[in-house]
Amino acid sequence: MLKIFMDWYRRQFSDPNVASLVIVIVSLFIIIYFFNQILLPVIVAVVLSYLLDTPVKYLSKKGLPRTLSVIVVLLIFISIVLLGVMILLPLIWQQSISLVRNIPAMLTFLNQLLTTLPEKFPELIDVGLFDSLIQSIKDKVVQTGNSLLQFSIVSIFSLVSVIVNAVLVPIMMFFLLKDKEKIWDYCSEILPKNRVVLDKVASEMDKQIGNYIVGSVLHIMILFIFMYIPFWFLGLDYALLLAFIVGVSVIIPYIGIIISTIPVILVGLFQWGLNTEFAILIAAYVIVQMLDGNVTVPLLYSEKLNLHPIVIIIAVLIFGGLWGFWGIFFAIPLATLVKAIIHAWPKNQQQN
């Protein structure tokens, strides 16, 4: 068995280019796994730099110097973020607290609605099962509500850390955008010399990650706006919060849409019951989701990833378990990285 393993190892890793690729990937994995909290501002700065690189390139092509282009784009971006923090974030937070406090009442209403079903189908539905289920959900929601209130108090004491990161991230973004080529050159100097496979994978991933980040942010904004319009028009309670939840849910492929649908249905049922307004709400929600899946997604993600849904879900579970939110956010690019490594792996090594 040991001889078989050693033969396989020599076939796969005898090429110095392959060895360089493995060393770099393992090193990055170890660094991010153990120091992800410390490196969080750096990760945020890199993500936002990918997002802003496109408008910076556009201004540079129009004849504006690179440094001036970076300054203009950063100032516009910071202004938009500050505007959102001052206007949207407080409203979303207030609606979140209010919604969590009202969920027990919503569940009570849902329980009353469901108790009418055993009267129609007594041989199929157990009333006690519904009561115990609803009560269990109520208890969990109350605990969650208390946790949110405690978090809102505790978060005041972490304000200094937030302010420091809010200053550091734009500074890092400025230098990442301004000196992108210099940084790439410096990284090239410290990387192993035999890196043909590594360069091939890095080139593909640089393009994929850039497209994915820009596409994801635009996707969230478009879905948020087009969900908020019917919610606001129908007068749905917590319209801003629910539209925000639906928009952000695209970060979690396939699973996110299911999770975001539950509060929309629950709030609609509590507000209107099973009547015409609720039916219109569900119809509008389904139409927007269908347009999103068939129009928005193909337009934004022009680069086809060709990943099976099972692969994407497994990537979400694995990388989300390793790195939390950022693991979920980058689950698709990381799955694409694995695919790129497999494709870039020298075929002659496998055939010997």
Secondary structure, DSSP 8 states (H G I E B T S, - for coil): -HHHHHHHHHHHH-SHHHHHHHHHHHHHHHHHHHHTTTTHHHHHHHHHHHHHHHHHHHHHHTT--HHHHHHHHHHHHHHHHHHHHHHHHHHHHHHHHHHHHHHHHHHHHHHHHHTHHHHH-TTT--HHHHHHHHHHHHHHHHHHHHHHHHHHHHHHHTHHHHHHHHHHHHHHHHHHHHTHHHHHHHHHHHS-S--HHHHHHHHHHHHHHHHHHHHHHHHHHHHHHHHHHHHHHHT-TTHHHHHHHHHHGGGSTTHHHHHHHHHHHHHHHHHH-SSHHHHHHHHHHHHHHHHIIIIIHHHH--S-----HHHHHHHHHHHHHHHHHHHHHTHHHHHHHHHHHHHHS-HHHHH-
